Amino acid sequence: MKPQRVAVVVGVGVLGASVGWNLSRSGVDVVLVDAGRPGEGVTNWSFSWANASNKTASKSYFDLNVAGMEAHRELARTIGPDSWWYPDGHLRWAADPAAERRLLQTAELLTSWNYAVEVSTGAEVRRRLEPALTLPDDIPVLFYPDEAWVHGRHLVSRLVSEAVAAGAEHRFGTTVRDISTGADGSVRSVALSDGSRLAADIVVNAAGPDAADVAGLVARHLPMRREPGVVTRIGCAQVPVRRAMHAPHVEIRPDGNSSVVLHSREIDALIDTGEEPSELARLLHELARQVVPDLGNGHITQTRVANRPIPADGFPSVGAWSSVPGYYEAVSHSGITLGPVIGRLLASEILSGERDRLLTDFHPERFAA
Ligand SMILES: Cc1cc2nc3c(=O)[nH]c(=O)nc-3n(C[C@H](O)[C@H](O)[C@H](O)COP(=O)(O)OP(=O)(O)OC[C@H]3O[C@@H](n4cnc5c(N)ncnc54)[C@H](O)[C@@H]3O)c2cc1C
């Protein structure tokens, strides 16, 4: 009988939890390791919008994100949608004619790729979807009915519970410090900061923004971009919006029954000027209350600057690295959208050795040179 393979998943954000859940339900012995608590890395500090409308940089990346949205729907059918899956669509509009033209051009491209988008007006949106918004009556507003937002921490917690029920072990609050290889160069074991060592045939690097450090443990150079973002949570007695939206200068989404999440690329641009996070949060709150005046009654509860986990060319790095058999990567921005599909495709690659065509452009080997 072939000995059972052991997979150590390094990092339990949305990507590690998705890979670990898929492997454990396929009968692999899985150990989930996280330096902190599962789901409390960048997965908890994300705008968390599941979409492909913002992923038109290449057709293969768009297709992967469309598959990501479908994988979420499938996951919601399999484990249930409770407390993590909010498929209420997404709204987007612009403040000036040039930006408006660009949005409408993107909508045309997306329509030609069979992606659902409806063009509405400010007045219609207020009447049908979001009564609390202030936006001009006659401006065009794009509505993407198939998009969603995801409660990342809750999703991770569900996947971890399901993986544990299928037999996975976990080590939380301990860091992977070393990955040892055997005489043939393949993965053998993983050393943890608590002094213990885990035997491993498979190591999945899902360490998010720290993925380059974990890659370094097998002498692999994984080039990553530095692209921090700031997210703030506003506590409110009643959440005045029902879905995620891109207003001209700020992104707004619900975050459960008593909280709203805010993000803005314009405010991200101030991070490196040395502005305090509390000031960035105040600016976000100010921008958001211009769109949703009721948010003026809310108060800032949490703010965090987090690094996006982005390989240097901007695209995911998913799959095996042939120089170290048994070592795999699951590293990506847009990880909220892509977590379930990357989890499924990478687990299938690990189990079968076959690579899905959706991953063709996102091989870790492209950084080998
Ligand atoms: C401001 C902002 C907005 C975003 N908006 C969106 C969006 O709207 N839609 C979208 O799809 N994506 C978005 N993203 C990206 C998305 O949040 C990430 O791609 C995704 O959360 C990455 O998940 P992860 O599991 O790779 O990383 P993480 O959630 O960070 O998990 C990695 C885990 O690895 C652990 N770890 C690290 N090193 C070690 C080690 N040596 N040993 C053990 N554990 C280790 C950490 O403790 C952490 O828990 C956004 C990101 C940011 C910052």
The ligand as an SDF file (V2000), in Angstrom:
LIG
                    3D

 53 58  0  0  0  0  0  0  0  0999 V2000
   -6.9340   47.1320    0.4910 C   0  0  0  0  0  0  0  0  0  0  0  0
   -7.1850   45.8040   -0.1860 C   0  0  0  0  0  0  0  0  0  0  0  0
   -8.3210   45.6130   -0.9380 C   0  0  0  0  0  0  0  0  0  0  0  0
   -8.5430   44.3830   -1.5630 C   0  0  0  0  0  0  0  0  0  0  0  0
   -9.7080   44.2150   -2.2430 N   0  0  0  0  0  0  0  0  0  0  0  0
   -9.9570   43.0250   -2.8380 C   0  0  0  0  0  0  0  0  0  0  0  0
  -11.2040   42.8190   -3.4970 C   0  0  0  0  0  0  0  0  0  0  0  0
  -12.0820   43.6960   -3.5080 O   0  0  0  0  0  0  0  0  0  0  0  0
  -11.4160   41.6190   -4.1040 N   0  0  0  0  0  0  0  0  0  0  0  0
  -10.4770   40.6140   -4.0800 C   0  0  0  0  0  0  0  0  0  0  0  0
  -10.7090   39.5530   -4.6640 O   0  0  0  0  0  0  0  0  0  0  0  0
   -9.2930   40.7760   -3.4460 N   0  0  0  0  0  0  0  0  0  0  0  0
   -9.0170   41.9500   -2.8230 C   0  0  0  0  0  0  0  0  0  0  0  0
   -7.8410   42.1410   -2.1520 N   0  0  0  0  0  0  0  0  0  0  0  0
   -6.8590   41.0480   -2.1660 C   0  0  0  0  0  0  0  0  0  0  0  0
   -7.2280   39.9220   -1.2240 C   0  0  0  0  0  0  0  0  0  0  0  0
   -7.6330   40.4380    0.0280 O   0  0  0  0  0  0  0  0  0  0  0  0
   -6.0400   38.9890   -1.0490 C   0  0  0  0  0  0  0  0  0  0  0  0
   -5.5890   38.5600   -2.3430 O   0  0  0  0  0  0  0  0  0  0  0  0
   -6.3770   37.7520   -0.2460 C   0  0  0  0  0  0  0  0  0  0  0  0
   -7.0000   38.0850    0.9880 O   0  0  0  0  0  0  0  0  0  0  0  0
   -5.0900   36.9800    0.0150 C   0  0  0  0  0  0  0  0  0  0  0  0
   -5.3530   35.9000    0.8660 O   0  0  0  0  0  0  0  0  0  0  0  0
   -4.1640   34.9980    1.3560 P   0  0  0  0  0  0  0  0  0  0  0  0
   -4.7790   33.7960    1.9460 O   0  0  0  0  0  0  0  0  0  0  0  0
   -3.1740   34.8150    0.2470 O   0  0  0  0  0  0  0  0  0  0  0  0
   -3.3790   35.9130    2.4390 O   0  0  0  0  0  0  0  0  0  0  0  0
   -3.6650   36.1610    3.9810 P   0  0  0  0  0  0  0  0  0  0  0  0
   -5.0960   36.3150    4.2830 O   0  0  0  0  0  0  0  0  0  0  0  0
   -2.7650   37.2690    4.4230 O   0  0  0  0  0  0  0  0  0  0  0  0
   -3.1980   34.8080    4.6550 O   0  0  0  0  0  0  0  0  0  0  0  0
   -1.8270   34.4700    4.7410 C   0  0  0  0  0  0  0  0  0  0  0  0
   -1.5830   33.8700    6.1010 C   0  0  0  0  0  0  0  0  0  0  0  0
   -0.2440   33.3790    6.1330 O   0  0  0  0  0  0  0  0  0  0  0  0
    0.2250   33.4630    7.4350 C   0  0  0  0  0  0  0  0  0  0  0  0
    1.6870   33.3540    7.3850 N   0  0  0  0  0  0  0  0  0  0  0  0
    2.5690   34.1800    6.7630 C   0  0  0  0  0  0  0  0  0  0  0  0
    3.8260   33.7020    6.9040 N   0  0  0  0  0  0  0  0  0  0  0  0
    3.7300   32.5530    7.5980 C   0  0  0  0  0  0  0  0  0  0  0  0
    4.6910   31.6090    8.0540 C   0  0  0  0  0  0  0  0  0  0  0  0
    5.9970   31.7240    7.7950 N   0  0  0  0  0  0  0  0  0  0  0  0
    4.2510   30.5640    8.8010 N   0  0  0  0  0  0  0  0  0  0  0  0
    2.9270   30.3980    9.0630 C   0  0  0  0  0  0  0  0  0  0  0  0
    1.9780   31.2740    8.6470 N   0  0  0  0  0  0  0  0  0  0  0  0
    2.3740   32.3270    7.9150 C   0  0  0  0  0  0  0  0  0  0  0  0
   -0.3080   34.7920    7.9420 C   0  0  0  0  0  0  0  0  0  0  0  0
   -0.4010   34.8010    9.3600 O   0  0  0  0  0  0  0  0  0  0  0  0
   -1.6820   34.8720    7.2570 C   0  0  0  0  0  0  0  0  0  0  0  0
   -2.7320   34.4690    8.1090 O   0  0  0  0  0  0  0  0  0  0  0  0
   -7.5990   43.3390   -1.4670 C   0  0  0  0  0  0  0  0  0  0  0  0
   -6.4470   43.5250   -0.6940 C   0  0  0  0  0  0  0  0  0  0  0  0
   -6.2410   44.7460   -0.0560 C   0  0  0  0  0  0  0  0  0  0  0  0
   -5.0150   44.9200    0.8070 C   0  0  0  0  0  0  0  0  0  0  0  0
  1  2  1  0
  2  3  1  0
  2 52  2  0
  3  4  2  0
  4  5  1  0
  4 50  1  0
  5  6  2  0
  6  7  1  0
  6 13  1  0
  7  8  2  0
  7  9  1  0
  9 10  1  0
 10 11  2  0
 10 12  1  0
 12 13  2  0
 13 14  1  0
 14 15  1  0
 14 50  1  0
 15 16  1  0
 16 17  1  0
 16 18  1  0
 18 19  1  0
 18 20  1  0
 20 21  1  0
 20 22  1  0
 22 23  1  0
 23 24  1  0
 24 25  2  0
 24 26  1  0
 24 27  1  0
 27 28  1  0
 28 29  2  0
 28 30  1  0
 28 31  1  0
 31 32  1  0
 32 33  1  0
 33 34  1  0
 33 48  1  0
 34 35  1  0
 35 36  1  0
 35 46  1  0
 36 37  1  0
 36 45  1  0
 37 38  2  0
 38 39  1  0
 39 40  1  0
 39 45  2  0
 40 41  1  0
 40 42  2  0
 42 43  1  0
 43 44  2  0
 44 45  1  0
 46 47  1  0
 46 48  1  0
 48 49  1  0
 50 51  2  0
 51 52  1  0
 52 53  1  0
M  END
$$$$
